[in-house]
């Protein structure tokens, strides 16, 4: 490899690593009177372009959450307040930061295997005084319900929001007919 070729390769590598936000480690740069290895393959223009494209996609990718969490947060208008949507606690923190009152209402679920349809039927049917007390906050019923569900067969968790009467407001995986997804957590939302 000639000095000119080595300078070109080094310049390309430096530019590529600047895009990603890293620098080459000191031991990978020849210094002093070291001679570069003659078997080093220079980075081609096509490879340099691919690395640049991949690094730009990496920078623009939104790592803050899954599509269902992102859509739910966007619908409530709290998308910008979220750091990492992989955690329910961060979603709840963002909701509260934006002025919503959010309270967990999972105590209404008395058994495992409770589905979204079961929950909505119980809320919209004749509620006992205990259920009313468990669901309300200062005498007011929630405006919206945020469900965290799981599909045990597929092993996938999901989040979606409905109004108090069960009408779906945001759901990236809508279910036609009766919603048989198992509820693991429910939050009441007041605004």
ZAKE-567248 format. One line per 2 residues: number of its first residue (from 1); their letters; for each residue z, y, x of N, C-alpha, C. Coordinates in nm, 4 decimals. Each point is the difference from the previous one (the first is absolute). Example, Ala and Ser with C-alpha at 12.3 -4.5 7.8 and 13.67 -1.06 7.14 Angstrom:
2
1) as) 0.7800:-0.5690:1.3190:0.0000:0.1190:-0.0890:0.0000:0.1200:0.0900 ~ -0.0720:0.1050:-0.0350:0.0060:0.1190:0.0820:0.0730:0.1090:-0.0770;
//
This chain:
191
1) xx) 0.0000:-0.1172:0.0865:0.0000:0.1172:-0.0865:0.0000:0.1227:0.0906 ~ -0.0918:0.0874:-0.0277:-0.0078:0.1217:0.0809:0.1061:0.0993:-0.0443;
3) xx) 0.0224:0.1005:0.0831:0.0986:0.1025:-0.0352:-0.0389:0.0728:-0.1279 ~ -0.1293:0.0232:-0.0179:-0.0455:0.0698:-0.1204:0.0284:-0.0837:-0.1248;
5) xx) -0.0306:-0.1322:0.0071:0.0271:-0.0877:-0.1140:0.1498:-0.0059:-0.0300 ~ 0.0818:-0.0087:0.1055:0.1438:-0.0064:-0.0180:0.0526:0.1272:-0.0656;
7) xx) -0.0515:0.1152:0.0403:0.0419:0.1271:-0.0587:-0.0361:0.0050:-0.1478 ~ -0.1177:-0.0489:-0.0360:-0.0433:-0.0010:-0.1392:0.0904:-0.0889:-0.0839;
9) xx) 0.0293:-0.1203:0.0487:0.0854:-0.0929:-0.0727:0.1403:0.0590:-0.0155 ~ 0.0540:0.0548:0.1066:0.1336:0.0587:-0.0053:0.0047:0.1145:-0.0989;
11) xx) -0.1040:0.0833:-0.0006:-0.0043:0.1127:-0.0929:-0.0037:-0.0507:-0.1444 ~ -0.0826:-0.1027:-0.0276:-0.0070:-0.0570:-0.1338:0.1349:-0.0578:-0.0415;
13) xx) 0.0640:-0.0747:0.0903:0.1296:-0.0583:-0.0338:0.1024:0.1081:-0.0282 ~ 0.0036:0.1038:0.0815:0.0955:0.1087:-0.0209:-0.0238:0.0677:-0.1351;
15) xx) -0.1270:0.0239:-0.0346:-0.0305:0.0633:-0.1284:0.0412:-0.0896:-0.1161 ~ -0.0255:-0.1298:0.0135:0.0353:-0.0917:-0.1080:0.1510:-0.0060:-0.0192;
17) xx) 0.0739:-0.0064:0.1079:0.1446:-0.0080:-0.0126:0.0611:0.1309:-0.0472 ~ -0.0654:0.1105:0.0242:0.0495:0.1272:-0.0526:-0.0119:0.0019:-0.1522;
19) xx) -0.1049:-0.0605:-0.0529:-0.0176:-0.0042:-0.1450:0.1123:-0.0807:-0.0640 ~ 0.0334:-0.1135:0.0588:0.1033:-0.0856:-0.0547:0.1382:0.0599:0.0233;
21) xx) 0.0127:0.0843:0.0980:0.1283:0.0637:0.0255:0.0772:-0.0657:0.1124 ~ -0.0672:-0.0808:0.0785:0.0652:-0.0658:0.1123:-0.0727:0.0347:0.1284;
23) xx) 0.0575:-0.0320:0.1111:-0.0661:0.0186:0.1288:-0.0005:-0.1325:0.0727 ~ -0.0883:-0.0111:0.0946:-0.0039:-0.1223:0.0784:0.1263:-0.0109:0.0842;
25) xx) 0.0571:-0.1197:0.0112:0.1141:-0.0153:0.0889:-0.0401:0.0277:0.1445 ~ 0.0934:0.0465:0.0797:-0.0295:0.0391:0.1379:-0.0540:-0.1162:0.0808;
27) xx) 0.0454:-0.1220:-0.0242:-0.0441:-0.1134:0.0815:-0.1449:-0.0388:-0.0275 ~ -0.0580:0.0439:-0.1151:-0.1381:-0.0360:-0.0296:-0.0991:0.0994:0.0602;
29) xx) 0.0490:0.1099:0.0538:-0.0870:0.0980:0.0634:0.0045:-0.0192:0.1512 ~ -0.1149:-0.0209:0.0635:0.0021:-0.0135:0.1447:0.0355:0.1341:0.0645;
31) xx) 0.0832:-0.0056:0.1001:0.0379:0.1234:0.0673:-0.0173:-0.0161:0.1504 ~ -0.0047:0.1109:0.0662:-0.0114:-0.0018:0.1467:-0.1287:-0.0659:0.0435;
33) xx) 0.0131:-0.0973:0.0898:-0.1199:-0.0647:0.0545:-0.0257:-0.1348:-0.0653 ~ 0.0533:-0.0234:-0.1218:-0.0287:-0.1245:-0.0701:-0.1447:-0.0013:-0.0465;
35) xx) -0.0615:-0.1154:0.0060:-0.1383:-0.0147:-0.0441:0.0017:-0.0709:-0.1346 ~ -0.0702:0.0543:-0.0978:-0.0028:-0.0652:-0.1309:-0.0618:-0.1389:0.0094;
37) xx) 0.0440:-0.0890:-0.0878:-0.0509:-0.1367:-0.0031:-0.1477:0.0030:-0.0337 ~ -0.0782:-0.0755:0.0738:-0.1456:0.0045:-0.0209:-0.0433:-0.0722:-0.1271;
39) xx) 0.0856:-0.0807:-0.0600:-0.0361:-0.0752:-0.1206:0.0330:0.0754:-0.1285 ~ 0.0499:0.1215:0.0073:0.0370:0.0759:-0.1190:-0.1255:0.0363:-0.0779;
41) xx) 0.0014:-0.0353:-0.1288:-0.1132:0.0351:-0.0840:0.0190:0.1422:-0.0506 ~ -0.0967:0.0859:0.0214:0.0148:0.1365:-0.0508:-0.0036:-0.0003:-0.1527;
43) xx) 0.0687:0.0943:-0.0592:0.0015:0.0121:-0.1456:-0.1354:0.0544:-0.0434 ~ -0.0649:-0.0740:-0.0888:-0.1306:0.0451:-0.0476:0.0177:0.1122:-0.1014;
45) xx) -0.1082:0.0712:-0.0241:0.0068:0.1083:-0.0985:0.0336:-0.0541:-0.1387 ~ -0.0569:-0.1162:-0.0333:0.0259:-0.0591:-0.1305:0.1483:-0.0367:-0.0145;
47) xx) 0.0569:-0.0590:0.1063:0.1429:-0.0365:-0.0053:0.0883:0.1243:-0.0071 ~ -0.0353:0.1026:0.0754:0.0773:0.1246:-0.0028:-0.0053:0.0625:-0.1389;
49) xx) -0.1179:-0.0041:-0.0637:-0.0148:0.0541:-0.1349:0.0840:-0.0807:-0.0984 ~ 0.0004:-0.1331:0.0146:0.0785:-0.0865:-0.0889:0.1495:0.0273:0.0160;
51) xx) 0.0455:0.0168:0.1231:0.1415:0.0284:0.0244:0.0370:0.1344:-0.0611 ~ -0.0877:0.0976:0.0150:0.0243:0.1319:-0.0579:0.0069:-0.0087:-0.1521;
53) xx) -0.0914:-0.0740:-0.0604:-0.0017:-0.0167:-0.1452:0.1276:-0.0686:-0.0493 ~ 0.0382:-0.1077:0.0678:0.1205:-0.0721:-0.0388:0.1243:0.0873:0.0124;
55) xx) 0.0078:0.0780:0.1072:0.1177:0.0854:0.0173:0.0028:0.1097:-0.1065 ~ -0.1176:0.0532:-0.0386:-0.0038:0.1016:-0.1058:0.0419:-0.0605:-0.1336;
57) xx) -0.0453:-0.1233:-0.0289:0.0409:-0.0671:-0.1234:0.1505:-0.0259:0.0006 ~ 0.0532:-0.0368:0.1154:0.1438:-0.0256:0.0128:0.0803:0.1263:-0.0287;
59) xx) -0.0470:0.1123:0.0525:0.0698:0.1267:-0.0197:-0.0042:0.0413:-0.1465 ~ -0.1130:-0.0218:-0.0679:-0.0154:0.0420:-0.1389:0.0569:-0.0998:-0.1007;
61) xx) 0.0362:-0.1191:0.0453:0.0518:-0.1018:-0.0922:0.1398:0.0387:-0.0464 ~ 0.0267:-0.0215:-0.1267:0.1303:0.0331:-0.0566:0.0867:-0.1251:0.0024;
63) xx) 0.0957:-0.0025:0.0909:0.0865:-0.1164:0.0147:0.1239:0.0093:-0.0872 ~ 0.0043:0.0966:-0.0900:0.1228:0.0246:-0.0729:0.0212:-0.0909:-0.1197;
65) xx) -0.0851:-0.0936:-0.0245:0.0324:-0.0886:-0.1107:-0.1141:-0.0779:-0.0592 ~ 0.0365:-0.0818:-0.0959:-0.0950:-0.0836:-0.0709:-0.0707:0.0827:-0.1069;
67) xx) -0.1115:-0.0492:-0.0502:-0.0731:0.0750:-0.1032:0.0812:0.0266:-0.1260 ~ 0.0813:-0.0971:-0.0423:0.0765:0.0200:-0.1238:0.1089:0.1056:0.0190;
69) xx) 0.0683:-0.0026:0.1129:0.1018:0.1011:0.0264:-0.0620:0.1385:0.0171 ~ -0.1121:0.0042:0.0693:-0.0683:0.1267:0.0216:-0.0464:0.0600:-0.1318;
71) xx) -0.0585:-0.0831:-0.0876:-0.0487:0.0487:-0.1296:0.1156:0.0465:-0.0887 ~ 0.1096:-0.0742:0.0007:0.1158:0.0383:-0.0812:0.0586:0.1318:0.0501;
73) xx) 0.0135:0.0114:0.1311:0.0528:0.1241:0.0579:-0.0932:0.1176:-0.0291 ~ -0.1304:-0.0236:0.0085:-0.0972:0.1067:-0.0284:0.0082:0.0427:-0.1465;
75) xx) 0.0163:-0.0950:-0.0898:0.0080:0.0324:-0.1429:0.1222:0.0875:-0.0294 ~ 0.1108:-0.0278:0.0652:0.1199:0.0820:-0.0183:-0.0053:0.1301:0.0809;
77) xx) -0.0990:0.0129:0.0870:-0.0146:0.1220:0.0794:0.0947:0.0078:0.1190 ~ 0.0416:-0.1145:0.0505:0.0939:-0.0010:0.1125:-0.0618:-0.0603:0.1261;
79) xx) -0.1301:-0.0158:0.0006:-0.0675:-0.0652:0.1122:0.0272:0.0694:0.1333 ~ 0.0024:0.1306:-0.0005:0.0214:0.0739:0.1244:0.1413:-0.0098:0.0534;
81) xx) 0.0956:-0.0381:-0.0825:0.1401:-0.0083:0.0423:0.0366:-0.1380:0.0532 ~ -0.0964:-0.0905:0.0021:0.0290:-0.1368:0.0395:-0.0280:-0.0183:0.1481;
83) xx) 0.0922:-0.0705:0.0670:-0.0201:-0.0317:0.1407:-0.0591:-0.1398:0.0140 ~ 0.0722:-0.0998:-0.0488:-0.0450:-0.1385:0.0068:0.0222:-0.0632:-0.1368;
85) xx) -0.1090:-0.0237:-0.0716:0.0117:-0.0506:-0.1366:0.0296:-0.1498:-0.0037 ~ 0.0072:-0.0638:0.1141:0.0317:-0.1420:-0.0006:0.1421:-0.0243:-0.0505;
87) xx) 0.0798:0.1044:-0.0055:0.1392:-0.0140:-0.0396:0.0236:0.0716:-0.1320 ~ 0.0642:-0.0684:-0.0933:0.0318:0.0583:-0.1296:0.0911:0.1206:0.0173;
89) xx) 0.0907:-0.0079:0.0954:0.0949:0.1094:0.0208:-0.0716:0.1296:0.0361 ~ -0.1081:-0.0086:0.0760:-0.0743:0.1210:0.0361:-0.0724:0.0571:-0.1214;
91) xx) -0.0528:-0.0868:-0.0853:-0.0649:0.0447:-0.1231:0.1004:0.0725:-0.0894 ~ 0.1183:-0.0579:-0.0149:0.1047:0.0606:-0.0831:0.0438:0.1335:0.0612;
93) xx) 0.0153:0.0046:0.1320:0.0379:0.1245:0.0675:-0.1030:0.1085:-0.0257 ~ -0.1274:-0.0344:0.0087:-0.1071:0.0972:-0.0237:0.0016:0.0496:-0.1444;
95) xx) 0.0233:-0.0905:-0.0933:0.0070:0.0392:-0.1417:0.1146:0.0992:-0.0218 ~ 0.1147:-0.0305:0.0567:0.1160:0.0886:-0.0162:-0.0220:0.1335:0.0691;
97) xx) -0.0660:-0.0023:0.1149:-0.0279:0.1233:0.0743:-0.0895:0.0933:-0.0815 ~ -0.0899:-0.0564:-0.0782:-0.0920:0.0792:-0.0810:0.0568:0.0363:-0.1374;
99) xx) 0.1263:-0.0306:-0.0255:0.0651:0.0460:-0.1223:0.0158:-0.1020:-0.1100 ~ -0.0441:-0.1219:0.0205:0.0191:-0.1033:-0.1019:0.1405:-0.0580:0.0116;
101) xx) 0.0539:-0.0403:-0.1121:0.1253:-0.0757:0.0014:-0.0397:-0.1465:-0.0136 ~ 0.0380:-0.0807:0.0969:-0.0383:-0.1404:0.0021:0.1267:-0.0834:0.0094;
103) xx) 0.0138:-0.0939:-0.0934:0.1157:-0.0890:0.0004:-0.0464:-0.1434:-0.0221 ~ 0.0629:-0.0899:0.0730:-0.0336:-0.1407:-0.0144:0.0540:-0.0510:-0.1326;
105) xx) -0.0827:-0.0751:-0.0720:0.0386:-0.0541:-0.1301:-0.0220:-0.1505:-0.0059 ~ 0.0256:-0.0679:0.1094:-0.0208:-0.1440:0.0070:0.1104:-0.0766:-0.0710;
107) xx) 0.1128:0.0656:-0.0296:0.1119:-0.0705:-0.0638:-0.0361:-0.0517:-0.1396 ~ -0.1056:0.0522:-0.0582:-0.0430:-0.0478:-0.1319:-0.0563:-0.1418:0.0107;
109) xx) -0.0551:-0.0319:0.1159:-0.0571:-0.1329:0.0215:0.1146:-0.0965:0.0266 ~ 0.0197:-0.0926:-0.0905:0.1134:-0.0913:0.0102:-0.0367:-0.1363:0.0580;
111) xx) -0.1277:-0.0268:0.0147:-0.0402:-0.1322:0.0473:-0.1184:0.0139:0.0945 ~ -0.0245:-0.1029:0.0782:-0.1190:0.0017:0.0842:-0.1205:-0.0371:-0.0866;
113) xx) -0.1156:0.0390:0.0410:-0.1200:-0.0293:-0.0768:-0.0251:0.0990:-0.1122 ~ 0.0694:0.1125:0.0012:-0.0172:0.1046:-0.1011:-0.1316:0.0701:0.0267;
115) xx) -0.0894:0.0031:-0.0975:-0.1321:0.0586:0.0218:-0.0035:0.1445:-0.0494 ~ -0.1073:0.0695:0.0346:-0.0183:0.1377:-0.0450:-0.0057:0.0050:-0.1521;
117) xx) -0.0720:-0.0935:-0.0617:-0.0095:-0.0044:-0.1464:0.1370:-0.0221:-0.0639 ~ 0.0814:-0.0887:0.0586:0.1357:-0.0233:-0.0511:0.0818:0.1284:0.0061;
119) xx) -0.0109:0.0705:0.1105:0.0777:0.1224:0.0184:-0.0405:0.1062:-0.1025 ~ -0.1313:0.0219:-0.0150:-0.0495:0.1013:-0.0939:0.0373:-0.0370:-0.1435;
121) xx) -0.0088:-0.1288:-0.0350:0.0390:-0.0455:-0.1336:0.1478:0.0275:-0.0248 ~ 0.0827:-0.0272:0.0992:0.1441:0.0226:-0.0155:0.0305:0.1483:-0.0150;
123) xx) -0.0673:0.0844:0.0782:0.0242:0.1445:-0.0056:-0.0499:0.0584:-0.1321 ~ -0.1159:-0.0450:-0.0475:-0.0579:0.0563:-0.1219:0.0504:-0.0648:-0.1281;
125) xx) 0.0682:-0.1119:0.0143:0.0558:-0.0645:-0.1186:0.1339:0.0631:-0.0356 ~ 0.0758:-0.0718:-0.0777:0.1339:0.0481:-0.0334:0.0904:-0.0215:0.1205;
127) xx) 0.0464:0.1098:0.0566:0.0853:-0.0096:0.1171:0.1459:0.0008:-0.0414 ~ 0.0767:-0.0824:0.0670:0.1446:0.0011:-0.0235:0.0587:0.1247:0.0657;
129) xx) 0.1216:0.0289:-0.0327:0.0664:0.1170:0.0587:0.0139:-0.0166:0.1512 ~ 0.0179:-0.1225:0.0458:0.0133:-0.0262:0.1436:-0.1304:0.0301:0.0734;
131) xx) -0.1113:-0.0487:-0.0546:-0.1301:0.0240:0.0627:-0.0325:0.1492:-0.0009 ~ 0.0288:0.0671:-0.1093:-0.0237:0.1448:-0.0079:0.0805:0.0729:0.1060;
133) xx) 0.1239:-0.0405:0.0164:0.0861:0.0635:0.0994:-0.0505:-0.0280:0.1419 ~ -0.0465:-0.1224:0.0242:-0.0498:-0.0365:0.1325:-0.1298:0.0728:0.0336;
135) xx) -0.0815:0.0258:-0.1004:-0.1317:0.0593:0.0243:0.0024:0.1522:0.0044 ~ 0.0894:0.0616:-0.0756:-0.0012:0.1465:-0.0101:0.0758:0.0660:0.1142;
137) xx) -0.0274:0.1277:0.0166:0.0695:0.0833:0.0973:0.0411:0.1277:-0.0711 ~ 0.1285:0.0205:-0.0134:0.0543:0.1148:-0.0726:-0.0567:0.0089:-0.1420;
139) xx) -0.0162:-0.1145:-0.0619:-0.0465:-0.0048:-0.1379:-0.1507:0.0082:-0.0173 ~ -0.0759:0.0115:0.1073:-0.1465:0.0097:-0.0096:-0.0653:-0.1260:0.0571;
141) xx) -0.1013:-0.0461:-0.0715:-0.0762:-0.1147:0.0482:-0.0988:0.0477:0.1058 ~ -0.0403:-0.0871:0.0918:-0.0936:0.0423:0.1052:-0.1373:0.0343:-0.0563;
143) xx) -0.0666:0.0934:0.0663:-0.1373:0.0349:-0.0390:-0.0978:-0.1076:0.0452 ~ 0.0249:-0.0545:0.1179:-0.0885:-0.1024:0.0567:0.0833:-0.1134:0.0567;
145) xx) -0.0620:-0.1158:0.0097:0.0600:-0.1157:0.0643:-0.0904:-0.0417:0.1153 ~ 0.0582:-0.0204:0.1155:-0.0742:-0.0483:0.1164:0.0438:-0.1438:0.0236;
147) xx) -0.0955:-0.0913:-0.0088:0.0284:-0.1423:0.0157:-0.0416:-0.0474:0.1386 ~ 0.0855:-0.0778:0.0608:-0.0374:-0.0731:0.1212:-0.0026:-0.1460:-0.0417;
149) xx) -0.1182:-0.0587:0.0060:-0.0189:-0.1361:-0.0497:-0.0465:-0.0899:0.1135 ~ 0.0041:-0.1291:-0.0285:-0.0468:-0.0969:0.0990:-0.0782:-0.1092:-0.0712;
151) xx) -0.1060:-0.0427:0.0639:-0.0772:-0.1138:-0.0479:0.0379:-0.1165:0.0902 ~ 0.0830:-0.0885:-0.0504:0.0546:-0.1088:0.0832:-0.1096:-0.0951:0.0484;
153) xx) -0.1027:-0.0216:-0.0814:-0.1079:-0.0900:0.0404:-0.0767:0.0566:0.1184 ~ -0.0333:0.1287:-0.0079:-0.0753:0.0631:0.1087:0.0922:0.0520:0.1099;
155) xx) 0.1279:0.0176:-0.0318:0.0949:0.0513:0.0982:-0.0211:0.1469:0.0311 ~ -0.0423:0.0761:-0.1008:-0.0332:0.1405:0.0198:0.0908:0.0882:-0.0842;
157) xx) 0.0553:0.1036:0.0625:0.0808:0.0979:-0.0729:-0.0912:0.1129:-0.0463 ~ 0.0419:0.0696:-0.1062:-0.0834:0.1050:-0.0578:0.0897:0.1064:-0.0620;
159) xx) -0.0486:0.1223:-0.0072:0.0734:0.1082:-0.0651:-0.0947:0.0720:-0.0945 ~ 0.0493:0.0339:-0.1185:-0.0794:0.0775:-0.0952:0.0952:0.0768:-0.0913;
161) xx) -0.0549:0.0974:-0.0704:0.0822:0.0854:-0.0868:-0.0512:-0.0036:-0.1426 ~ 0.0943:0.0033:-0.0938:-0.0325:0.0091:-0.1416:0.0830:0.1128:-0.0594;
163) xx) -0.0381:0.0421:-0.1201:0.0906:0.0916:-0.0687:0.1107:-0.0845:-0.0632 ~ 0.0917:0.0641:-0.0686:0.1153:-0.0713:-0.0553:-0.0412:-0.1062:-0.1014;
165) xx) -0.1123:0.0204:-0.0676:-0.0442:-0.0920:-0.1042:-0.0893:-0.1114:0.0523 ~ -0.0234:-0.0058:0.1297:-0.0761:-0.1089:0.0592:-0.1468:0.0281:0.0210;
167) xx) -0.0459:0.1205:-0.0328:-0.1390:0.0354:0.0239:-0.0199:0.0229:0.1497 ~ -0.0921:-0.0732:0.0601:-0.0201:0.0067:0.1453:-0.0566:0.1357:0.0388;
169) xx) 0.0637:0.0634:0.0955:-0.0462:0.1294:0.0509:-0.0774:-0.0161:0.1296 ~ 0.0463:-0.0851:0.0880:-0.0718:-0.0269:0.1249:0.0252:-0.1446:0.0404;
171) xx) -0.1098:-0.0717:0.0253:0.0080:-0.1402:0.0410:-0.1301:-0.0351:0.0704 ~ 0.0085:-0.0381:0.1263:-0.1208:-0.0334:0.0750:-0.0452:-0.1433:-0.0257;
173) xx) 0.0829:-0.0795:-0.0651:-0.0361:-0.1370:-0.0369:0.0354:-0.0206:-0.1469 ~ -0.0750:0.0652:-0.0892:0.0356:-0.0078:-0.1420:-0.0129:-0.1416:-0.0547;
175) xx) 0.0836:-0.0283:-0.0984:0.0016:-0.1305:-0.0645:-0.0473:0.0180:-0.1426 ~ -0.0972:-0.0814:-0.0408:-0.0464:0.0054:-0.1377:0.0892:-0.0908:-0.0838;
177) xx) 0.0379:0.0485:-0.1152:0.0857:-0.0794:-0.0871:0.1461:0.0115:0.0410 ~ 0.0717:-0.1102:-0.0117:0.1434:-0.0008:0.0283:0.0249:-0.0009:0.1514;
179) xx) 0.0864:0.0880:0.0446:0.0291:0.0133:0.1430:0.1082:-0.0997:0.0386 ~ -0.0397:-0.1075:0.0688:0.0930:-0.1074:0.0358:0.0517:0.0116:0.1434;
181) xx) -0.0184:0.1147:0.0649:0.0518:0.0169:0.1363:0.1524:0.0071:-0.0035 ~ 0.0640:-0.0683:0.0933:0.1462:-0.0059:0.0035:0.0572:0.1290:0.0582;
183) xx) 0.0946:0.0580:-0.0716:0.0619:0.1254:0.0421:0.1125:-0.0302:0.0991 ~ -0.0037:0.0661:0.1158:0.1093:-0.0142:0.0959:0.0860:0.1257:0.0035;
185) xx) -0.0578:0.1136:-0.0393:0.0744:0.1253:0.0016:-0.0625:0.0970:-0.0996 ~ 0.0827:0.0808:-0.0641:-0.0479:0.1010:-0.0950:0.0722:0.1303:0.0300;
187) xx) -0.0755:0.1085:0.0002:0.0593:0.1325:0.0173:-0.0366:0.0866:-0.1201 ~ 0.0980:0.0701:-0.0532:-0.0242:0.0992:-0.1032:-0.0267:0.1337:0.0677;
189) xx) -0.0981:0.0732:-0.0503:-0.0368:0.1299:0.0588:0.0129:0.1084:-0.1070 ~ 0.0774:0.1020:0.0313:0.0156:0.1162:-0.0867:-0.0534:0.1224:0.0731;
191) x) -0.0625:0.0923:-0.0711:-0.0447:0.1233:0.0648:0.0326:0.1193:-0.0867;
//
